[in-house]
Amino acid sequence: MPGSNRESVSREWLVKNIQQGHGPLGAAYPDVAYGMEGDTPSFLWLISNGLNDPEHPDFGGWGGRYRLYLPSLDSSAGILPPRPNWPVDQPETRSFWTNSEDSVISLVDNKGYKNIQATIWRWREDFQNDFAARIIWTHAEYKQANHPPVPALAIPDHFTVKSGETFHLNADGTSDPDGDSMSYLWFQYPEAGTYKGYVSFSPYSPNLYDLPVTAPTVDAPVTLHFILRVTDKGTPALSRYKRVIVTVLPKSISGYSQSGTIVKGTAALNCLNQADAEKILGQAASLTENRMEQKADAIKYRCTYTAIQKEAVSGKTGHLYYMFEKYKNDSLAKNVFDEIVFQNTNMANFNVLDNIGDNAIRHTDNENFDMIIVRKGSSIIRLKVNKLTRMTSANDLRLVAEKITGSL
């Protein structure tokens, strides 16, 4: 494949690194007949390397990157001959994961490539070295073998910044179990995020363990995926990763400035993070709403996470709604909360929750929705799952509500 490192999948590489002098399993490895390890991408997703996330094929990893696709039925295409006695063709109703393309600058010829194969061969040197190391592990003592580094982050792996704001990507705390020297490399993965432009690291070098970055100027919320690749200097050189997802908000949303003492220092403004949303929904989800508005007496921030696929049995698509409200004082927030209680108190399955915030309630119909509302001081948070499925976690709904309340 043009642009790919062919040397690391050659017969010569296989003899040197796998077959000869590497124990009984290496000796049993067959010669290449058609192609080396053709179905391996399916397995590579299961290796916990800090890059792969089996719940998010669209994030990309050693096994490639994929997208959800719903094909349309075009009866005018003329691909199939007329079939008068056959059942009528029906359109596909379910999305499925299919190949996607990455744009990559090849280290072999320094040329740019954009194709589905690049989603895998861009990582080839790393996963082939990993293969070579694992063969050594089958026959060598621990001290005689190389082991992968352990990347660390001195920052959250999900956080939110404003348009044009400078932030840091920091890998302080990274270590290597063998005491090897290590190299750092930060790079953006545009295809994995919703911001498709490139973020410049200039004037800084991407091989700094602490890298200052300036967020792009945007007029709508976007996500950026940054990958930390840490490679040791052992033999074979092994790489591991960390992924940092940064949400960039416009400086002004719906005509209102994000600055001001009413929201300054409020952790909950950073919205519900994706990992917590997926715990509640019990499946992979994407951010489908993210906005803020300022009223005379409060600022309100909301976001929505939507499950990527319908739940198989019920056919429902789960949604998780989150709202954070910051009022000018405690009294205003209490009045709003008391009105919510008054409107719902006679409803079935309405309960007061203890030991969370100053006041908290939960209301569910055990079929379609489950909602928790908490007041703490001058702040109110609302978490609501719409379209309950077998995968929805009522326990995680409360745990996440407690977590956000604790940050206020």
PyMOL commands that set and color helices and strands:
alter all, ss='L'
color gray80, all
select helices_A, chain A and resi 7-9+11-19+23-27+40-44+57-59+118-121+124-137+142-144+190-192+267-270+274-281+330-344+394-406
alter helices_A, ss='H'
color red, helices_A
select strands_A, chain A and resi 66-69+96-99+102-105+112-115+158-162+166-170+182-188+210-214+222-232+239-249+252-253+256-257+285-294+298-307+319-327+350-352+359-364+369-376+379-386
alter strands_A, ss='S'
color yellow, strands_A
deselect
rebuild
show_as cartoon
